[in-house]
Amino acid sequence: ASMCKSCGLVSINPRPSNEWFRNFYRHHYRALYESTSIPDDDYISNKRRINKHLTNINFISEKFNLNGRKVIDIGSAEGLLLNMLEKKYGCKVTGIEANINFAEFAKSKFDLSDIRVGDFFDMVPDNEIFDMIYCSHVFEHILDPNLFLQKCHNILANNGILFLDVPDLYTERKGIHYFHIAHVYYYSVLT
């Protein structure tokens, strides 16, 4: 890892290639960091996961009317968040998930019809517009944050919102185990 002497942003160095990263997320990420490559009912009943989604949804709904909105979740995993938004707020939901097993689970378990398997840049055309882009614990995995934010700008409706939730380098887990290949950047309140 290296730290920018100007702003303090920590990043991995050297960075993996796009192709290496795509392969990693398709085939290895969920098994390594979620301890499973195929979710099940026990996986989705995890109280920590449910509470994280509820906390984020409650925070967003205090500031933004979610009713009937068109929402995309980048890194939609097992689809739990999208299911909550669809059931509680009548949102029209789209998920982007790199791992086919998690995407298929979201489709079958929650009857989510628009779960796209692959990379955000490939799966969403610039003329498809969303009221909310939800991106929880994904932005720190992005190789080119500027390109990612430009893509988000292109698909975000006027008066829409981009929700970014990232771990804080200085308040989350401490120690060397926190640094791993899946995080390209380590953000803090300052950065």
C-alpha positions, 0 to 999 in steps of 0.5 A: 500500500502507498499513501498520497503525501498531499491528501492522505489517500491510501491505495494498493500499489501496484494495482492489478489489471482490469482483466485480473480484477474481473476474473477475481470478482467472477470466480473468487471474491465471494468465496474469499470474503463472504465465506461462501460461493453460493448463498442460502437462507442462513446467509440472508438471515444474517442480522448484521447484513440485514441491519446494515441494509436497514440502516442505509435505507432508513438514512436514505429515506429520511432525505429522499422519497424512495417510493416507486423510484428506479434504483440500481444496486452496484454489487447487488450480491444476494439481492436482499437490499433490492428485495427490501426496496421493492417490497417496502417502497415499490422501487423498480430495481436493477442489480449488477453482480459479478458472481453468477451464483449470487445473481442467480440466487437473487433472481430465484429467491426474491424473484428479481428479474433484472439482475445483470451478471458482469461488470457495471461498465458493460452491463449499463448503457449510458442512456439508461437512467436511474433515480438512485445509484446504490453503492455500498462497500463497492467504491473502494474496489473500483480501479478508476474512481473518476471513470466510475463517477463519470459513468454514474453521472451519465445514468443518474436522473436529474435530482437523483442520488448516488449513495456511496458507503465505504469503510473508514480506514481509521474507524473500521477493523484495525491491523494488517488483516484489513489490507487485502487485494480486493480494496484498491483504495482505503478511504477516510473521512478526510479523503 
